[in-house]
Amino acid sequence: YQRRVRERFGLFGPKLSMSTDVIDVKQSFSSFREIQLVVVPVGNIPRNKVLEYKGLLDEFSVIELSNVTRDPTSPTNPLSYLSWATDKIHLKFVLEEDFQKSSWQELQSFRKAHGVIGLMHCPRTPDVKESYRKDFCPKLTSYPHRINE
């Protein structure tokens, strides 16, 4: 059967198989509507502070569009198809070590990391600018699908 499917659709590569990359047991129906943002530690931040600050971010995982001010001068608004009175944006903050890169990111946008947030604990980081340059900027290259601005 797989051979006939491959011939029919021009799939002459490796045989079709079910791998852990295709089926993710951590997925839920709501995963498809979430925008993933990866949270990375920057500088000398203790693990307990990373978890504490991520918990604060998690409190803002749902943003009601009725509370957002639209930019009327923007000609191409990616959210223009949404109802600004009733719709919401769902964000999923994922720790760097929990983010799963997938070969399906090109086809399934919900698997991409659309943004990277750096967490820094200023009392333990003597030079914020240097930590940003040495710790945060190199980590950005690991997430090519992030929105830059």
C-alpha positions in Angstrom: 0.0 0.0 0.0 2.8 2.4 0.9 4.5 1.8 -2.4 1.3 2.7 -4.3 0.8 5.9 -2.3 4.4 6.9 -3.0 4.0 6.2 -6.7 0.7 8.0 -6.9 1.9 11.2 -5.2 5.5 11.1 -6.5 7.0 10.2 -3.2 10.1 8.3 -4.2 12.1 9.0 -1.1 12.3 6.8 1.9 9.4 4.6 2.9 6.7 6.3 4.9 6.9 5.6 8.6 5.4 6.7 11.8 8.1 8.4 13.9 8.0 10.3 17.2 8.6 13.4 15.0 5.1 13.0 13.5 3.1 12.1 16.6 3.8 14.2 19.7 2.2 12.8 22.8 2.4 16.3 24.4 0.1 17.8 21.8 -3.5 18.7 22.4 -6.2 20.2 20.3 -5.3 23.6 21.7 -1.7 23.2 20.5 -2.7 24.1 17.0 -3.8 27.6 17.9 -0.9 28.5 20.2 2.1 30.7 19.2 5.3 29.2 20.7 7.8 31.5 22.3 11.0 29.9 23.6 12.3 31.2 27.0 16.1 31.1 27.4 18.3 32.0 30.4 20.7 34.8 29.9 23.7 35.5 32.1 24.1 34.0 35.5 20.5 33.3 36.4 19.7 30.6 38.9 17.3 27.8 37.8 14.7 28.7 40.4 14.5 32.2 39.1 14.1 30.9 35.5 11.1 28.9 36.6 9.7 31.8 38.7 10.0 34.3 35.8 8.5 31.8 33.3 5.6 31.4 35.7 5.0 35.1 35.5 5.1 34.9 31.7 2.6 32.0 31.8 0.1 34.3 33.4 -0.1 36.2 30.1 -0.6 33.2 27.8 -4.0 34.4 26.7 -4.4 37.9 25.3 -7.8 39.2 24.5 -7.7 41.3 21.3 -10.4 43.6 22.7 -7.6 44.8 25.1 -5.1 45.5 22.3 -4.8 48.8 20.5 -4.7 48.3 16.7 -2.4 50.4 14.5 -4.7 52.0 12.0 -1.8 53.0 9.8 -0.6 49.4 9.2 -1.6 48.4 5.7 -0.8 44.7 6.3 -2.0 43.5 9.6 -1.5 39.8 10.1 -4.4 39.8 12.6 -6.9 41.5 10.3 -9.0 38.4 9.8 -9.7 38.0 13.5 -12.6 39.5 15.4 -11.1 42.2 17.5 -14.2 42.1 19.8 -14.1 38.4 20.7 -11.0 36.6 19.6 -7.9 35.9 21.6 -4.2 35.2 21.0 -2.8 32.1 22.7 0.8 32.1 23.6 2.8 29.1 24.8 6.0 29.9 26.7 8.4 26.9 26.4 11.7 26.6 28.2 14.7 26.2 25.9 15.4 22.6 27.0 11.7 21.6 26.5 11.4 23.0 23.0 11.2 20.2 20.4 12.6 21.0 17.0 10.7 19.2 14.3 11.2 18.5 10.6 7.5 19.4 10.2 7.9 23.0 11.2 7.7 24.2 7.5 4.3 22.6 7.2 2.9 23.0 10.7 3.4 26.5 11.9 2.3 25.7 15.5 5.6 23.7 15.9 7.8 26.7 15.1 9.4 29.0 17.7 8.0 32.4 16.6 9.9 34.3 19.2 12.7 34.0 21.8 12.5 35.7 25.2 15.6 36.0 27.3 15.4 36.0 31.1 18.0 37.7 33.0 18.4 38.2 36.8 20.1 41.5 37.1 21.5 41.1 40.7 23.5 38.1 39.5 24.5 39.6 36.2 27.2 42.3 36.5 27.2 43.5 32.9 23.7 43.3 31.2 24.9 44.4 27.8 27.8 41.9 27.7 25.5 39.1 28.8 23.0 40.0 26.1 25.8 40.0 23.5 27.6 36.8 24.6 24.7 34.7 25.9 21.4 35.8 24.2 22.5 36.8 20.6 24.2 33.4 19.8 21.1 31.5 20.9 18.9 33.3 18.4 20.6 31.5 15.5 19.0 28.2 16.8 15.5 29.6 16.0 15.4 30.6 12.4 11.6 31.0 12.3 11.5 33.7 15.0 10.0 37.0 14.1 12.8 39.6 14.2 11.0 42.7 15.0 
